[in-house]
Amino acid sequence: MSGASTPIESNADRVLDTRGLNCPMPILKAKKTLNEMTGGSLLKVLATDPGAVRDFEYFCRHTGHQLMESTEVEGEFRFLIRRKG
């Protein structure tokens, strides 16, 4: 891994890169990936769509997954989601 390691990078069981995709693709891809994971696993999602912040908050609130972290670094949004058990 190059560059500085942040907690969101070191915690994830899987990483999903949706950079360059617009709504609803980041959510749809995250939903598919979470369905493939076991309960309690952590998924890191990378996105560039500013609407993803609102979308992932809503998605997690209505599906039971836990949004552990949501950060923005230079126009890149990072989400850490714990799959519901």
C-alpha positions in Angstrom: 0.0 0.0 0.0 1.4 3.4 -0.9 0.9 6.7 0.8 -0.4 7.3 4.3 -2.6 4.6 5.8 -5.8 5.9 7.3 -8.1 3.9 9.6 -10.7 3.5 6.8 -8.1 1.8 4.6 -6.8 -0.6 7.2 -10.2 -1.8 8.5 -11.9 -2.9 5.3 -12.5 -6.6 4.4 -13.2 -5.5 0.8 -12.8 -2.4 -1.2 -15.3 -1.2 -3.9 -14.1 1.4 -6.3 -17.0 3.4 -7.8 -15.1 6.5 -8.7 -16.4 8.1 -11.9 -19.8 6.5 -11.5 -22.9 8.5 -10.8 -26.1 7.7 -8.9 -27.4 5.1 -8.6 -24.4 3.0 -9.6 -22.3 3.3 -6.4 -25.3 2.2 -4.3 -26.2 -0.7 -6.6 -22.6 -1.9 -6.7 -22.3 -1.6 -2.9 -25.6 -3.5 -2.4 -24.4 -6.3 -4.7 -21.0 -6.5 -2.9 -22.5 -6.4 0.6 -24.8 -9.3 -0.4 -21.7 -11.4 -1.2 -20.1 -10.6 2.2 -20.7 -12.2 5.5 -22.4 -10.5 8.4 -20.2 -8.0 10.3 -17.7 -7.6 7.4 -16.5 -4.2 6.5 -16.8 -2.7 3.0 -14.9 0.4 2.0 -16.5 2.3 -0.9 -14.6 4.9 -3.0 -16.8 7.4 -4.9 -16.5 10.7 -6.6 -20.3 11.5 -6.9 -21.1 14.2 -4.3 -24.6 12.7 -4.0 -23.2 9.5 -2.7 -22.9 11.0 0.8 -26.7 11.4 1.1 -27.3 8.1 -0.8 -25.2 6.0 1.5 -26.6 7.6 4.6 -30.1 6.7 3.3 -29.1 3.3 2.1 -27.6 2.3 5.4 -30.5 3.7 7.5 -33.0 1.7 5.4 -31.2 -1.6 5.0 -29.8 -2.1 8.5 -26.1 -1.9 7.5 -24.0 0.4 9.6 -22.3 3.5 8.1 -19.1 3.4 10.3 -17.3 6.3 8.6 -17.9 8.8 5.8 -15.0 11.1 4.8 -14.0 13.3 1.9 -10.5 13.9 0.7 -9.9 16.2 -2.3 -13.3 15.4 -3.9 -13.1 11.6 -3.3 -15.6 10.2 -0.9 -14.9 7.2 1.3 -17.4 5.2 3.1 -16.9 2.3 5.6 -20.0 0.1 5.9 -20.4 -2.8 8.3 -22.7 -5.4 6.8 -25.6 -6.3 9.0 -25.3 -9.5 10.9 
